[in-house]
């Protein structure tokens, strides 16, 4: 019973940016080790959020690709940081994607602990979370949901059910969001 409550609480803290109560939801399947996702993160921060944050909910989902060695543990750590608050969850995703080239399999745990310390969170708890089956199950649920929706590459962004896959322009995505807002 406690596990179900924890799963529900962690799921409720899935990172949402913008207007969480908006009827227009942009669903973002991302891999935290993916360079294209890091490019999309910059688009989010520099263009999408400044233009649409008051009108749209951007919902982040985990889709760690098998070819990326530390993507799944990064997603699990992301769920831990999400349990500390939505602002920590977003900062974590921004931090990981901004530092994607400096993170390796060998230094991943050190980087997670350093982020936790910088965020005034317990680094030991962050590292223990990497082995938490409940958090891993949340990541797997997103992944399987993505598979069911036809996601195979990242980022894949859905606007009103329309997929934008891997490489797309701000203008293309903004036009679809504007249409969804009508």
RANORTA-V839167 format. One record per helix or strand of 3 or more residues. SS is the DSSP state (H for helix, E for strand). FROM is the first residue (numbers start at 1). LEN is the number of residues. If there is no record, write none. Layout:
SS|FROM|LEN / SS|FROM|LEN
This chain:
H|2|11 / E|16|3 / E|25|6 / H|35|18 / E|57|6 / H|71|13 / H|86|13 / H|108|11 / H|123|7 / H|133|16 / E|156|4 / E|162|4 / H|170|12
